[in-house]
Amino acid sequence: MDFKNILDLYKCKACIMSLETYPDGKFGNIRVVDGNQAHAEYIERETGRPFVPDTPYDSSFPKDLNFEDFVYRSAVKQEQLHSYANVYQKGLWLEIYMLPLVSDKENTFYCLYAYDTTPNINTNTMSDLSPETSQAILSACIKLHGAKDFRESMDEVISDIRDICDARRCCILLIDNENQDCYILTDALKPGVEKPRGESMRKNFYYTACTWEDTLAGSTCLIIKNEQDMEVIKERNPVWYTSLSRATIETLVLFPLKHNSKLVGYIWASNFDVRSAVRIKEVLELTTFFIASEIANYQLVQRLEMLSTIDLLTGAKNRNAMNNRVLEFDAFGRPKPSTIGVLFTDLNGLKQTNDRAGHIEGDRLLKKAAAILHQVFLDEEIYRAGGDEFVIIAENCTKEHFESKIAELKKIGEKDGDVNFAIGYCFDDKVLDIRKAMHLADENMYIDKEEYYRRYPDRKYR
């Protein structure tokens, strides 16, 4: 058939796709039959080669299971399709139209593929989305931006997505490449389905998740609908294929969550309703864009909060966090603790160490001291108030328990020989005045320090 007259009517990039079906129900031999001038120029610009008509489609476009499915649905099932794809590698959005065409050959089917790329979503053409899709995307955006609790909003959105997919399970997995780890942010299960026992999403699963980007092969998502798709996964990623088989996963939707081209995680739905594959892709293609943005913003806020409250050298909370904690004691309506225990401690001889061995050695002692404090006061609040001074605040504990911890700290310090603590404390079960308790603990620490230097005058700081 001569499709040139049809193609010449399109100003945007357009081409004719063909596909063959086989007796076993499978399909293949997807080809680009012809293309208009805009398509030919685009292909030459992208591939560095002139466009050649009637060639396998992967000589013009990246090999993509989702693209193959769209061609099949349009050419064979005679569906008119319109969708968006987030081409995150290039920071572009791809707008896709596919229209079925009449075929004059047995078992060979055709469709017209018209497409264009833009830096942003065309909000005017967003009205072409079905009311159900638009409503699902709008609902997700409202829940993501309207809720005060981040995790609660994510729970709601992932539950809604599971309903849309009619999936057995839907999950958001966050990737931490810095620590080579991953963890589930939220997941939703179909009623009556139990979470797999002994499931581990830690180190071993992190390495599995790291293979998904190669398996996606540049595609914006992965949709496994049938045995034919699963065979492709078996070829691309046999280890993951084995894992999917063991988990009795027969169908899967997997989308990367990327913000500013940086991977933050993945969202997937397993054993979903394949009849809704096009709508699911349409919804998730856009919804994941907003989900990734919300996760990235949350992580940024968490990082900033951590930097404002954590001492990076020792891992203890910093003076800013301690001051805020003291203010909380006076907050209106806050219930008073039954007891308050405050411990002040600093390192004897640190000045001498810095002078003789350098500040790197002094920093080593500070980190070691913090590690000992975290070891002893496992459930208490530990602050680095400044320099070599640490403060521990304990609430609702007995005096015996608090003093036993102090005795344990002294014992470790005496036995260690490397770190020596000056210690002062105050335990209050009557007035419950945090500032007074801190003042008394500080005074007692300096009494203890003076006693240490009286016994070891050669170690006294200048």
Order of alpha helices (4+ residues) and beta strands (2+ residues): alpha-beta-beta-alpha-beta-alpha-beta-beta-beta-alpha-alpha-beta-beta-alpha-alpha-beta-alpha-alpha-beta-beta-alpha-alpha-beta-alpha-alpha-beta-beta-alpha-beta-alpha
